[in-house]
């Protein structure tokens, strides 16, 4: 039997996989970064149990990644930070994707039960 915290964590993983693999490679520039952040967050928030998504694209990192005259870079994990809150049953899961040792690591930040206790 799968517990609510396990299911909430599974749902968070599905959302991260969807976000990363759907948008990796998208052309991004500092001029388009805010609209891309909103589009990514709104797309993932459509999925079941997703309560909130925050996407932050680092304009300075985008500028550094532009390596041709067309004025854009391809979106990768190193250009963004993402936070999500997933709720399933009486459990809220908080997650984050951020660079760690040169890799965009997706990780569990906390699991909160409906009684307010944190289990992770």
C-alpha positions in Angstrom: 0.0 0.0 0.0 1.3 3.4 -1.0 1.1 6.1 1.7 0.0 9.7 1.1 3.6 11.1 1.6 5.0 8.5 -0.9 2.3 9.4 -3.4 2.9 13.1 -2.9 6.7 12.6 -3.5 6.0 10.5 -6.6 3.7 13.3 -8.0 6.5 15.9 -7.4 8.9 13.7 -9.4 6.4 13.5 -12.2 6.0 17.3 -12.3 9.8 17.9 -12.3 10.3 15.4 -15.1 7.6 17.0 -17.1 8.9 20.5 -16.5 12.5 19.7 -17.3 12.1 17.6 -20.3 9.3 19.6 -21.8 11.2 22.9 -21.7 14.9 21.9 -22.0 16.2 23.3 -25.2 13.6 26.1 -25.4 15.2 29.3 -26.9 15.5 31.9 -24.1 16.9 35.4 -23.9 16.7 38.0 -21.1 13.8 39.6 -23.0 11.8 36.4 -23.0 12.8 35.0 -19.6 9.8 36.3 -17.6 7.2 35.1 -20.1 8.9 31.7 -20.2 9.0 31.5 -16.4 5.2 32.1 -16.3 4.5 29.7 -19.2 6.5 26.9 -17.4 4.8 27.5 -14.1 1.3 27.7 -15.5 1.8 24.6 -17.6 3.0 22.5 -14.6 0.3 23.9 -12.3 -2.3 22.4 -14.6 -1.3 18.9 -13.4 -3.1 17.2 -10.6 -2.1 17.9 -7.0 0.2 20.8 -8.0 -0.5 23.8 -5.7 2.3 26.1 -6.8 5.3 26.4 -9.0 7.9 29.1 -9.1 10.4 29.3 -11.9 13.3 31.7 -11.9 15.5 32.1 -14.9 18.9 33.7 -14.3 19.3 36.5 -16.8 23.1 36.8 -16.2 23.5 33.0 -16.8 21.4 33.3 -20.0 23.6 36.1 -21.3 26.7 34.1 -20.5 25.2 31.0 -22.3 24.5 32.9 -25.6 27.2 31.7 -28.0 25.9 32.9 -31.4 24.7 36.1 -33.0 21.0 35.2 -32.8 20.7 36.5 -29.2 19.3 33.5 -27.4 20.5 30.4 -25.5 18.9 27.0 -25.1 17.3 26.6 -21.7 19.1 24.1 -19.4 18.9 23.4 -15.7 21.9 25.6 -15.0 19.9 28.6 -16.1 17.0 28.2 -13.7 15.8 27.5 -10.2 12.4 25.9 -9.6 10.3 25.4 -6.5 7.1 23.4 -6.3 4.5 22.6 -3.7 2.5 19.4 -4.3 -0.5 18.4 -2.1 -1.9 14.9 -2.0 -4.3 13.7 0.7 -3.3 15.5 3.9 0.4 15.9 2.8 2.2 18.9 1.3 5.5 18.2 -0.4 8.0 21.0 -1.0 10.6 20.5 -3.7 13.4 22.5 -5.4 15.7 22.2 -8.4 18.9 24.1 -8.1 22.5 23.7 -9.2 24.6 21.4 -7.0 28.2 20.5 -8.0 27.5 21.6 -11.6 24.3 19.6 -11.9 20.7 20.7 -11.8 19.6 18.6 -8.8 15.9 18.1 -8.1 15.4 17.4 -4.4 12.8 17.0 -1.7 12.9 20.0 0.7 10.1 18.9 3.1 7.0 16.8 3.6 4.4 18.4 5.9 1.4 16.4 7.2 -2.0 18.0 7.6 -1.3 18.3 11.4 1.6 20.6 10.7 4.3 18.2 11.5 7.3 17.9 9.1 8.4 14.4 8.2 11.4 15.2 6.0 
